[in-house]
Amino acid sequence: MEAFSVCGSTPFARIVMSEEMSPIELKVVRQVEYYFGDHNLPRDRFLKEQLKLDDGWVPLETMLKFNRLKSLTSDAEIIVSALQKSNSGLLEINEDKTKIRRSPEKPLPEINDEYKDAVKHKSVYMKGFPLATTLDEIQEWLNAKGNVENILMRRNMERQFKGSVFVCFDTQESSKEFLERSDIKTFKENEMLVLSREAYHAKKAEERKQHKAETKAKVKQDKEQQEKHVEKKDMDQLLEEHSGALLMFSGELENVSREDFHEVFSGHGKIKWIDFTRGAKEGTLLFGGNAKEAFEKAKEANDGELKVKNNDVAWKLLDGEEEKDALKKIIAAQQESLSQRKGRGGRGRSGGRGGRGGRRGKGGRDQGKTEYQGKKTKFDSDDEEAPPAKVAKTENGS
């Protein structure tokens, strides 16, 4: 943040404008005393270097190189005349009236935490000035409203005025009295926001806290949406991959286990997952290839009648929406089973005890292990699995 200031340790009210002091002289005094004031001098590297050269004396020729002072006047005699009329006692003029310096009787305050805290407590934040407002206009508006020591015009990185200022008064009491005034609510018909500097910093801290919370919530929402998108994409891929791979069965299956299905289809097709619970009367088989082909081979090998443990079974090849719904159910069951095993710290095998998936049986040597990470879904198979988830120096106090 860039800032511009005016007036130093000498409040405006302390500069008495006599009958002989013209408006331009008053501006000159304010500007020069700002350069040597408490707010600017400790931070002005160039001016501090000049003070070391000649016991604190600075040639007026050097002062006239400062842009803001030069914009007011280029006549050294006007500067001398104006400073002679000031009653602040901040500056001295040498005998031949070619140099000025800060009076040794007015040493700079020590810029420590106590000083900074004092400045904060006697400062006021104001916002609402039109962006074209000049420093002189703000200074004139503040005349007679309090003993102002310093004005900082807040600017962005492009050095454009942001419409807000920090105004430092001579005392904390002066700043409190200013905040209670009724004639500071508007500036050229613009509504003004006026706060103590403490209240301003508290307001900004709350805004930052709120912004941080909103950003965190948005990041979480975006992440959830992204995960849903990836999950949907993976699901679509799985549905496409396993199209034509489901075979539904039903019948009196009280004494039938998952191992029995592996035995029936051993050598005819790879069963990647079995959605079946012992004692149930129906279930679904997920093959690693075409379910119809595996079913026809197994039926042919059993003289056209495919039973399970001598039980009559009705078989049905699934397709369309019925197939999608069944496959989604199988994927959800497998992910739940794997999540439970992860929680127990066990590696487990697909279709183990208590699970709903296929298990190595008598004819199951060609069935591999099941693994699951994140949104990936891998069914029992040695060679087939679902694809992974995509988942320079400035004037007046820079």
Summary of the structure (lengths in Angstrom):
residues: 398
radius of gyration: 42.4
end to end distance: 9.2
largest distance: 128.1
contacts: 1172
relative contact order: 0.11
helix: 40%
strand: 17%
